[in-house]
Amino acid sequence: MSVHSRAIVRAAKLGKTLQGPEGDLRILGDLDLEVLPGDAVSIRGMSGSGKSTLLGLLAGLDQATEGEVYLFEQPLTPLDETPGPRCAPARSASFSSPSTSWAE
């Protein structure tokens, strides 16, 4: 059994690039992430550093321009508008934001 087979969420070489008026703008690049059962994860950074973009990619709300996201080792196909749950009912993942603001 590989380490990856236990991952709840895994990102492999994940990246997001947008087209801007002055050329390509790379929001995220070459990001690897693995969240195992029981892990607590905090995503922190300066404004505009890509935190919300990362969460959107991990939740399947946005599409990466490079790499792949896996949910329970199944590729997560973003922007699937088919009604119903995306994974088995006994499996779920959630992302939440604390109500407390943390000063840097």
C-alpha positions in Angstrom: 0.0 0.0 0.0 1.5 3.3 -1.0 1.4 6.4 1.1 -0.9 8.1 -1.5 -3.5 5.3 -1.2 -4.5 6.7 2.2 -4.9 10.3 1.1 -8.2 12.1 1.5 -7.1 14.9 -0.8 -4.0 14.9 -2.9 -2.7 17.4 -5.4 0.0 16.5 -7.8 2.0 19.2 -9.7 -1.0 21.5 -9.4 -0.9 24.9 -11.1 -3.1 27.7 -12.2 -2.2 30.3 -14.8 -4.5 33.1 -15.9 -4.3 35.2 -19.1 -3.8 38.9 -18.2 -3.5 42.0 -20.3 0.3 41.9 -19.9 0.6 38.2 -20.5 0.3 35.0 -18.4 -0.1 35.4 -14.6 0.9 32.3 -12.7 -1.2 32.0 -9.5 0.0 28.6 -8.4 2.7 26.4 -9.8 4.1 22.9 -9.2 2.2 22.4 -5.9 2.1 19.0 -4.3 -0.2 18.4 -1.3 -1.4 15.4 0.6 -4.0 15.4 3.3 -4.3 12.2 5.3 -7.1 11.2 7.7 -6.7 13.1 11.0 -4.6 15.8 9.4 -5.3 19.4 10.3 -4.3 21.8 7.6 -4.0 25.6 7.6 -3.5 27.6 4.5 -2.0 31.1 5.2 -0.4 33.7 3.1 -0.5 37.3 2.0 -3.4 38.8 0.2 -3.3 37.7 -3.5 -1.0 34.7 -2.8 -3.4 32.1 -4.2 -5.1 30.7 -1.0 -8.7 31.0 -2.4 -7.5 29.7 -5.8 -6.0 26.7 -4.1 -9.2 25.9 -2.2 -11.3 26.4 -5.3 -9.1 23.9 -7.1 -9.1 21.4 -4.3 -12.9 21.6 -4.1 -13.4 21.2 -7.8 -14.9 24.6 -8.2 -12.1 25.8 -10.5 -10.0 24.0 -13.1 -6.2 23.7 -12.9 -4.1 24.6 -15.9 -1.6 22.0 -14.9 -1.5 19.0 -12.6 -4.4 17.0 -11.0 -6.5 16.9 -7.8 -7.5 13.5 -6.3 -10.3 13.0 -3.8 -10.0 9.5 -2.2 -7.5 8.7 -5.0 -10.1 9.4 -7.7 -9.4 12.2 -10.1 -11.6 15.2 -9.2 -13.2 16.5 -12.4 -13.9 20.1 -11.8 -17.0 22.0 -12.9 -19.1 18.8 -13.2 -22.7 20.1 -13.0 -24.3 16.6 -12.7 -26.7 16.6 -9.7 -25.9 14.5 -6.7 -22.8 13.7 -4.6 -19.4 13.4 -6.3 -18.2 10.6 -4.0 -19.6 7.7 -2.0 -22.0 8.9 0.7 -19.6 7.5 3.5 -16.8 9.7 2.1 -16.8 13.4 2.4 -14.4 16.3 2.7 -15.1 19.8 3.8 -13.2 23.1 3.8 -14.0 25.7 6.4 -12.7 29.1 7.5 -12.4 30.1 11.1 -14.6 33.0 12.1 -11.7 34.6 14.0 -9.4 36.8 12.0 -5.7 36.1 12.5 -3.3 39.1 12.4 0.0 38.5 10.6 
